[in-house]
Amino acid sequence: MVNHGEGHDRETRVRVLDAAARLFAERGFNHVSIRDICKEANSNVASVNYHFGDKLGLYRELISTVAESMNDAKNQAFEAGEGGAPEERLRAYIRRFLQQLLSPDLGKNCWLDKLIAREMSEPTAALDLIIEKGIKPAGERLNKLVSEVMGLPVADPRVVLGGTNIQALCLWYRNTRTVAERMIPGLQYTPEVVDGLAEVVASFSLAGLAAMARQPMGAEVFVPAESAAGKG
């Protein structure tokens, strides 16, 4: 026997989540009300309270979904080079990560990127979810790989900085994509172009990691100059 009530509940829940995702991505958490979401989802306020407790509960569920999606994508990038030497695994990770970042299908989930950007610029209590579930696990995995490439302990500041800069290089191409497409008429991020960019980033990164491994660096690199001066 089909429970039509449960089916209706699921349908309402999905509509509310979809509407909330669009509105939160466009306006940010503080500029969207439950009534706005319900109007967009063609539902009532009680449905939000029933499924999510309150607006923050709804928002946290969306952020959690975004964080899990981020982590899943990065895990796929790591798996691209499984079984190879550390340098080849890093090259494979960079290539796959850039393919994800510059994919022509990225626009289908544009709300996801907008939601992350909103949360980063206007942080709420849900920011820790992105850090703990979407950024930290993959960051630790990348640092482990970088430590193998450099032949240094994972906690070495050079390893941490190396991993951070690799991520920054990859994200730079995504974040400047719109500008690049306007400055270079006809530019298209075809698989060949993306693979070429990945090779540049990988070669640059590997050379940089090798140079950093030869140069001593202490934990004070993470301490603001004024703090270090105050301790002297």
KEZA-483715 format. One record per residue: residue in one letter; x, y, z of N, C-alpha, C, O in turn. Coordinates in pm, whole numbers, padded with zeros to 5 digits, always signed. Each point is the difference from the previous one (the first is absolute). Layout:
residues N
AXYZXYZXYZXYZ ...
This chain:
residues 232
M+00085-00120+00000-00085+00120+00000+00088+00125+00000+00090+00013+00083 V-00115+00078-00174+00080+00121-00013-00043+00103+00103-00119+00028+00015 N+00216+00027+00056-00029+00105+00097+00015+00135-00070+00110+00052-00012 H-00220+00003-00033+00004+00125-00075+00047+00116+00086+00058+00096-00050 G-00083-00106+00182+00046+00106+00089+00151+00011+00002+00054+00110-00005 E+00015-00225+00012+00146+00000+00000+00055+00054-00131+00097+00076-00001 G-00161-00115-00111+00045+00050-00130-00016+00150-00010+00087+00069-00054 H-00198-00019+00106-00023+00146-00003+00102+00072+00088+00050+00107-00036 D-00019-00166+00153+00099+00060+00089+00136+00010-00067+00068+00102+00010 R-00029-00209-00077+00130+00001-00069+00002+00105-00110+00098+00073-00016 E-00207-00066-00059-00008+00098-00109+00009+00142+00055+00070+00085-00056 T-00141-00059+00165+00004+00133+00062+00141+00032+00050+00050+00111-00019 R+00012-00209+00082+00135+00019+00054+00098+00037-00111+00082+00091+00016 V-00091-00161-00129+00089+00028-00114-00026+00139-00056+00094+00072-00032 R-00221-00033+00020-00033+00133-00051+00055+00109+00091+00054+00100-00048 V-00067-00120+00178+00051+00099+00095+00152+00011-00010+00055+00110-00001 L+00012-00224-00007+00147+00001-00012+00045+00069-00128+00094+00080+00003 D-00160-00109-00114+00036+00062-00128-00020+00151+00005+00085+00077-00045 A-00199-00036+00098-00030+00144+00009+00099+00070+00092+00049+00108-00032 A-00020-00170+00146+00093+00059+00096+00140+00011-00059+00069+00100+00021 A-00028-00202-00095+00134+00003-00062+00014+00119-00093+00101+00070+00005 R-00201-00048-00089+00006+00112-00093+00002+00134+00073+00080+00088-00031 L-00169-00073+00129-00011+00129+00069+00121+00029+00088+00051+00112-00001 F-00005-00211+00075+00118+00021+00084+00122+00032-00086+00083+00083+00039 A-00071-00149-00154+00114+00024-00089-00004+00142-00056+00104+00064-00015 E-00224-00016-00017-00015+00133-00059+00013+00112+00102+00060+00104-00029 R-00115-00123+00150-00011+00110+00096+00083-00018+00128+00033+00098+00066 G+00000-00222-00033+00068-00025+00126-00099-00033+00111-00118+00035-00009 F+00165-00102+00112-00086-00049+00108-00079+00111+00068-00119-00015+00026 N+00185+00126+00002-00063+00107+00078-00106+00079-00076-00075+00077+00060 H+00069-00096-00192-00091+00081-00081-00113-00083-00062-00065+00042-00095 V+00044-00160+00152-00108-00087-00047-00083-00042+00121+00055-00042+00102 S-00186+00054-00113-00089-00041+00109-00063-00136-00033+00000-00045-00114 I-00054-00017+00217-00071-00126-00022-00118+00022-00094-00031-00085-00083 R-00035+00199+00098-00115+00031-00087+00044+00013-00145-00072-00044-00090 D+00190+00103+00066+00053+00009-00137+00016-00139-00059-00039-00025-00114 I+00096-00065+00193+00026-00137-00046-00132-00072-00028-00015-00066-00103 C-00078+00080+00194-00128-00069-00017-00078+00051-00121-00065-00077-00070 K+00072+00207+00047-00065+00057-00118+00061-00057-00127-00071-00036-00094 E+00205+00028+00091+00071-00053-00117-00031-00148-00020-00009-00048-00113 A-00006-00024+00225-00021-00146-00007-00148-00037-00007-00035-00118-00010 N-00052+00218+00017-00144-00026+00001-00037-00095+00114-00070-00099-00019 S+00119+00133+00138-00029-00080+00119-00034+00096+00114-00007+00121-00020 N-00015-00176+00140-00032+00086+00113+00113-00003+00103+00087-00086-00004 V-00091+00182+00095+00105+00014+00100+00011-00125+00085+00110-00039+00041 A-00222-00024-00014+00002-00121+00083+00085-00110-00061+00058-00082+00072 S-00048+00079-00206+00078-00106-00066+00149+00015+00031+00071-00100+00014 V-00023+00224-00003+00140+00022+00035+00025-00044+00143+00099-00068+00028 N-00189+00107+00062+00015-00040+00140-00006-00152+00016+00073-00057+00080 Y-00160-00007-00156-00018-00145+00008+00125-00074-00047+00045-00094+00066 H+00011+00135-00179+00112-00074-00059+00137+00043+00053+00092-00082+00006 F-00078+00208+00033+00134+00051+00033+00011+00070+00135+00111+00033+00043 G-00221-00011+00024+00003+00065+00130-00012+00151-00009-00089+00060+00060 D+00179+00002-00136-00003+00145-00020+00087+00035-00120+00051-00088-00069 K-00034+00216+00044+00078+00044-00117+00144-00047+00008+00057-00044-00101 L+00004+00053+00218+00140-00043+00014+00013-00150-00023+00098-00045-00059 G-00196-00032+00105+00004-00144-00024-00006-00033-00148+00071-00088-00048 L-00156+00160-00025-00010-00016-00145+00132+00039-00067+00050-00071-00087 Y+00006+00183+00130+00125+00048-00059+00115-00097+00028+00081-00028-00088 R-00075-00023+00211+00106-00094+00035-00008-00127-00084+00102-00058-00036 E-00223+00014+00005-00013-00120-00084+00053+00027-00140+00067-00086-00058 L-00097+00204+00003+00053+00035-00132+00152+00007+00002+00067-00053-00088 I-00012+00121+00190+00145+00014+00010+00066-00136+00016+00107-00024-00057 S-00169-00064+00133+00053-00135+00018+00004-00075-00133+00096-00072-00028 T-00200+00089-00052-00004-00063-00132+00110+00054-00090+00065-00076-00072 V-00045+00207+00077+00106+00063-00078+00136-00052+00042+00084-00033-00084 A-00061+00026+00216+00128-00046+00051+00030-00144-00041+00112-00032-00039 E-00213-00053+00048+00018-00139-00039+00029-00011-00149+00080-00084-00042 S-00145+00167-00039+00025+00002-00144+00144+00043-00030+00067-00059-00086 M-00020+00161+00158+00138+00046-00016+00098-00114+00031+00095-00024-00076 N-00118-00044+00185+00091-00106+00043-00003-00117-00098+00105-00057-00031 D-00224+00020-00016-00012-00110-00097+00077+00031-00127+00069-00087-00054 A-00081+00210+00005+00069+00039-00123+00151-00009+00017+00071-00049-00088 K-00021+00096+00201+00145-00003+00023+00049-00143+00018+00111-00033-00042 N-00192-00052+00104+00039-00141+00013+00012-00065-00138+00089-00082-00022 Q-00179+00117-00069+00010-00052-00137+00129+00046-00066+00062-00075-00075 A-00023+00198+00104+00125+00052-00058+00120-00076+00056+00094-00029-00074 F-00096-00002+00201+00110-00077+00058+00007-00140-00059+00109-00052-00024 E-00224-00008+00001-00004-00137-00051+00051-00011-00143+00033-00109-00045 A-00028+00221-00026+00045-00002-00140+00144-00050-00015+00035-00057-00103 G+00047+00078+00205+00141-00040-00011+00039-00116+00088+00119-00023+00022 E-00218-00051+00030+00030-00109+00093+00098-00101-00059-00011-00040-00116 G+00108+00000+00199+00096-00102-00042+00128+00054-00059+00097-00075-00017 G-00093+00205-00017+00119+00058-00060+00098+00053+00104-00027-00002+00120 A+00141+00050-00169+00097+00064+00088-00059+00132+00051-00091+00054-00063 P+00141-00001+00175-00058+00123+00056-00010+00114-00100-00102+00069-00005 E+00206-00048-00076-00002+00110-00098-00109-00021-00103-00069+00094-00039 E+00053-00219-00006-00103-00028-00101-00140+00009+00061-00095+00042-00067 R+00082-00080+00191-00130+00012+00068-00037+00146+00016-00117+00036-00013 L+00215+00048+00042-00028+00143+00013-00040+00059-00135-00094+00079-00008 R+00164-00117-00098-00037+00047-00134-00143-00042-00034-00077+00080-00053 A+00043-00205+00084-00135-00051-00031-00106+00074+00081-00107+00030-00051 Y+00138-00001+00177-00094+00075+00085-00025+00138-00058-00115+00043-00013 I+00222+00028-00022-00014+00136-00055-00080-00002-00130-00087+00084-00021 R+00117-00181-00065-00072-00008-00128-00149-00025+00022-00084+00067-00061 R+00051-00162+00148-00140-00031+00023-00072+00114+00073-00116+00029-00030 F+00184+00034+00124-00061+00111+00073-00031+00116-00094-00107+00059+00009 L+00199-00027-00099-00025+00108-00097-00111-00039-00097-00079+00085-00042 Q+00072-00212+00005-00109-00044-00087-00135+00023+00068-00097+00041-00065 Q+00092-00066+00194-00124+00024+00075-00031+00149+00007-00114+00042-00022 L+00216+00038+00053-00021+00143+00018-00040+00071-00128-00076+00097+00003 L+00127-00146-00117-00024+00067-00128-00096-00078-00090-00008+00024-00120 S-00066-00117+00179-00093-00081-00076-00111+00086-00060-00049+00091+00066 P+00009-00120-00190-00114+00074-00059-00130-00027+00073-00097+00075-00016 D+00092-00181+00097-00121-00032+00075-00009+00077+00130-00098-00012+00074 L+00202+00092-00044+00003+00070+00129-00122+00090+00018-00050+00014+00112 G+00003+00046-00221-00112+00092+00010-00129-00065+00048-00090+00068+00048 K+00081-00202-00063-00122-00069+00043-00020+00008+00151-00113-00004+00049 N+00224+00014+00024-00008+00011+00145+00059+00132+00047+00070+00005+00101 C-00099+00103-00176+00061+00128+00033-00040+00049+00139+00075+00075+00063 W-00193-00117-00016-00043+00042+00133+00097-00049+00107+00019+00064+00103 L+00043-00180-00129+00092-00057+00097+00119+00092+00021+00036+00031+00114 D+00026+00015-00223+00113+00091+00011-00041+00133+00061+00073+00056+00082 K-00190-00007-00121-00048+00128+00055-00025-00012+00150+00029+00093+00076 L-00083-00207-00034-00029-00021+00141+00129-00002+00081+00006+00057+00109 I+00096-00124-00162+00130-00004+00068+00058+00141+00009+00048+00041+00106 A-00054+00032-00217+00055+00136-00001-00073+00089+00100+00063+00080+00069 R-00194-00094-00062-00079+00078+00095+00042-00031+00143+00020+00090+00081 E-00007-00219-00052+00033-00041+00136+00141+00046+00038+00025+00034+00116 M+00066-00034-00211+00137+00046+00026+00004+00150+00027+00075+00046+00087 S-00155+00030-00161+00003+00146+00015-00089+00049+00114+00026+00105+00060 E-00132-00182-00030-00092+00035+00109-00018-00123+00089-00108-00060+00001 P+00212+00021+00073-00004-00126+00076-00109-00006+00105-00032+00099+00066 T-00024-00218-00053-00101-00028+00101+00051-00114+00088+00115-00043-00011 A-00201-00004+00099+00037-00112+00087+00023-00128-00080+00054-00097+00053 A-00094+00096-00181+00015-00120-00083+00137-00008-00069+00030-00101-00063 L+00053+00205+00074+00130-00001-00068+00085-00119+00042+00071-00057-00082 D-00079+00021+00210+00080-00113+00048-00031-00129-00074+00086-00087-00013 L-00210+00074-00038-00036-00120-00077+00081-00007-00129+00047-00107-00037 I-00030+00220-00030+00080+00002-00123+00144-00036+00031+00064-00076-00073 I-00013+00133+00182+00140-00026+00036+00020-00147+00038+00091-00066-00051 E-00176+00016+00140+00019-00135+00054-00034-00110-00100+00063-00106+00000 K-00164+00129-00085-00046-00106-00090+00042+00020-00145+00008-00097-00076 G+00020+00224+00037+00031+00026-00141+00142+00038-00030+00049-00024-00110 I+00021+00085+00207+00135+00051-00025+00107-00079+00073+00099-00042-00060 K-00119+00020+00188+00104-00060+00084+00039-00142-00043+00120-00028-00010 P-00216-00064-00016+00040-00137-00037+00087-00005-00125+00103-00068-00002 A-00143+00140-00102+00078+00000-00124+00132+00073+00019+00101-00038-00059 G-00102+00144+00142+00124+00073+00026+00101-00089+00069+00119+00004-00033 E-00163-00085+00128+00090-00092+00069+00052-00107-00095+00116-00040+00008 R-00202-00005-00098+00043-00101-00097+00101+00058-00098+00096-00068-00038 L-00117+00193-00005+00095+00064-00090+00134+00023+00071+00106-00022-00059 N-00111+00066+00184+00125+00021+00075+00079-00129+00013+00123+00002-00007 K-00192-00114+00028+00069-00128+00009+00071-00033-00131+00113-00048-00001 L-00181+00076-00111+00061-00025-00131+00119+00094-00023+00104-00043-00048 V-00121+00170+00083+00109+00097-00015+00119-00039+00087+00115+00017-00041 S-00142-00069+00161+00110-00041+00088+00080-00114-00062+00122-00008+00017 E-00190-00081-00088+00069-00109-00069+00086+00054-00114+00113-00045-00021 V-00167+00142-00051+00076+00060-00110+00125+00071+00053+00107-00010-00059 M-00122+00081+00169+00110+00081+00055+00094-00080+00089+00113+00043+00026 G-00159-00159+00022+00082-00077+00092+00010+00066+00136+00104-00007+00066 L-00213+00071-00024-00003+00072+00128-00122-00045+00081-00095-00052-00057 P+00098+00072+00190-00117-00034+00082-00123+00082-00040+00013+00113-00047 V-00129-00169+00067-00125+00067-00038-00015+00134+00071-00054+00094-00057 A+00101-00086+00182-00018+00123+00078+00102+00108-00034-00009+00110+00054 D+00105-00139-00141+00100+00101-00035-00068+00118-00069-00082-00021-00090 P+00113+00144+00130-00064+00118-00061+00013+00004-00152-00088+00051-00068 R+00198-00104+00015+00019+00001-00145-00102-00090-00070-00043+00029-00112 V+00006-00137+00178-00100-00090-00056-00137+00069-00001-00073-00004-00100 V+00039+00066+00213-00129+00069+00010-00010+00112-00103-00102+00014-00068 L+00208+00066+00057-00001+00110-00098-00002-00053-00143-00065+00057-00087 G+00135-00167+00065+00000-00059-00134-00138-00045-00042-00043+00029-00111 G-00028-00099+00200-00135-00045-00032-00095+00116-00020-00084-00003-00090 T+00096+00105+00175-00087+00118-00011+00020+00070-00133-00097+00041-00064 N+00222-00027+00021+00027+00070-00126-00044-00080-00123-00038+00059-00101 I+00044-00190+00110-00050-00082-00112-00151+00021-00016-00049+00018-00112 Q-00023-00020+00224-00144+00024-00005-00030+00139-00055-00090+00018-00081 A+00169+00081+00127-00023+00138-00043+00022+00015-00150-00075+00071-00067 L+00178-00136+00013+00027+00008-00144-00116-00056-00080-00043+00060-00099 C-00007-00175+00142-00112-00061-00072-00125+00087+00007-00066+00023-00102 L+00034+00026+00220-00119+00083+00017+00011+00132-00074-00102+00057-00041 W+00225-00006+00024+00019+00127-00072-00055-00010-00141-00062+00095-00049 Y+00084-00207-00018-00049-00014-00138-00153-00001-00004-00059+00052-00094 R-00004-00110+00196-00146+00001+00004-00052+00140+00032-00094+00048-00063 N+00156+00017+00161-00049+00130+00047+00021+00112-00103-00072+00099+00002 T+00169-00115-00089+00027+00102-00103-00054-00041-00137+00031+00065-00101 R-00109-00169+00097-00048-00052-00129-00076+00104-00080+00025+00016-00119 T-00119+00053+00182-00081+00098-00070+00087+00111-00060-00022+00042-00113 V+00120+00005+00191+00090+00104-00050+00083-00052-00116+00015+00069-00101 A+00038-00189+00114+00083-00058-00106-00079-00014-00130+00053+00027-00108 E-00177-00070+00118-00082-00020-00120-00030+00133-00070-00018+00003-00122 R+00013+00106+00199-00024+00131-00062+00127+00060-00057-00003+00072-00100 M+00116-00102+00163+00127+00056-00047+00058-00076-00119+00076+00054-00080 I-00114-00181+00070+00051-00084-00110-00120-00049-00081-00056-00105+00030 P+00015+00181-00133-00116-00038-00080+00015-00141-00057+00106-00036-00053 G-00211-00042+00064+00002-00135-00055+00057-00104+00095+00003-00119-00033 L+00042+00161+00149+00057-00096+00094-00105-00101+00044-00111+00036+00040 Q+00146-00161-00049-00088-00108+00047+00082-00098+00081+00110-00038-00039 Y-00164-00001+00152+00073-00094+00086-00031-00143-00046-00070-00075+00067 T+00126+00042-00182-00015-00135-00053+00084-00096+00086+00085+00045+00077 P-00108-00176-00090+00083-00095+00076+00149+00020-00026+00082-00016+00091 E-00046+00051-00216+00142+00020-00032+00056+00123+00070+00113-00002+00050 V-00192+00109-00047+00044+00123+00067+00015-00025+00151+00098+00042+00060 V-00195-00109-00001+00004-00027+00144+00119-00088+00035+00068+00022+00100 D-00043-00123-00182+00115-00087+00025+00131+00077-00012+00095-00026+00074 G-00091+00122-00166+00119+00083-00014+00022+00088+00123+00112+00013+00048 L-00220+00045+00002+00009+00081+00121+00043-00086+00119+00080+00042+00083 A-00133-00164-00077+00035-00090+00110+00148-00034-00003+00064-00011+00105 E-00009-00006-00223+00142-00031-00012+00084+00117+00048+00103-00018+00064 V-00147+00139-00097+00071+00121+00046-00002+00007+00152+00104+00020+00064 V-00223-00036-00005-00013+00007+00146+00082-00109+00067+00067+00024+00100 A-00073-00146-00155+00072-00111+00060+00151+00021-00007+00070-00020+00099 S-00019+00061-00215+00144+00022-00015+00047+00112+00091+00104-00011+00065 F-00181+00120-00062+00033+00114+00086+00000-00043+00147+00090+00036+00077 S-00191-00113-00038-00013-00044+00139+00112-00094+00040+00059+00015+00107 L-00028-00112-00192+00106-00096+00033+00135+00069+00012+00079-00032+00089 A-00052+00126-00178+00127+00075+00008+00003+00083+00128+00103+00009+00066 G-00216+00052-00033-00007+00081+00122+00016-00084+00125+00069+00041+00094 L-00133-00158-00091+00012-00087+00116+00145-00046+00019+00049-00008+00113 A+00017-00023-00224+00141-00043+00009+00087+00112+00056+00089-00025+00082 A-00114+00148-00127+00078+00115+00049-00028+00026+00148+00091+00028+00077 M-00219-00037-00037-00037+00023+00139+00060-00106+00092+00038+00030+00113 A-00028-00155-00162+00053-00108+00083+00147+00024+00033+00050-00049+00102 R+00020+00123-00188+00142+00028+00023+00022+00121+00090+00111+00024+00046 Q-00219+00052-00021+00012+00124+00077-00064-00015+00138-00121-00021+00009 P+00199+00031+00098-00056-00014+00135-00108+00106+00025+00010+00114-00046 M-00111-00154+00120-00107+00093+00033-00061-00043+00132-00031-00117+00019 G+00014+00210+00072-00056-00031+00130-00148+00033+00009-00056+00061-00091 A-00005-00101+00201-00143+00025+00020-00032+00148+00010-00116+00039-00011 E+00219+00046+00032-00027+00144+00014-00057+00062-00127-00048+00113+00003 V+00053-00187-00114-00056+00052-00124-00150+00025+00016-00057+00082-00072 F-00008-00152+00164-00143+00013+00022-00035+00104+00107-00117+00024+00028 V+00219+00036+00032-00021+00095+00109+00013+00142-00055+00102+00033-00061 P-00204+00054+00082+00010+00139-00047+00125+00067+00053+00043-00028+00112 A+00016+00118-00193+00124+00064+00037-00009+00073+00133+00093-00005+00080 E-00206+00072-00055-00012+00076+00124-00003-00091+00121+00049+00037+00106 S-00108-00160-00122-00004-00096+00110+00140-00050+00030+00039-00013+00116 A+00036-00017-00223+00135-00050+00017+00087+00106+00066+00083-00032+00084 A-00103+00158-00124+00080+00110+00057-00031+00018+00147+00088+00033+00079 G-00214-00055-00042-00040+00017+00140+00061-00104+00090+00013+00022+00121 K+00026-00136-00178+00058-00107+00081+00149+00019+00020+00061-00065+00085 G+00000+00155-00165+00145+00015+00004+00047+00082+00118+00120+00021+00017 
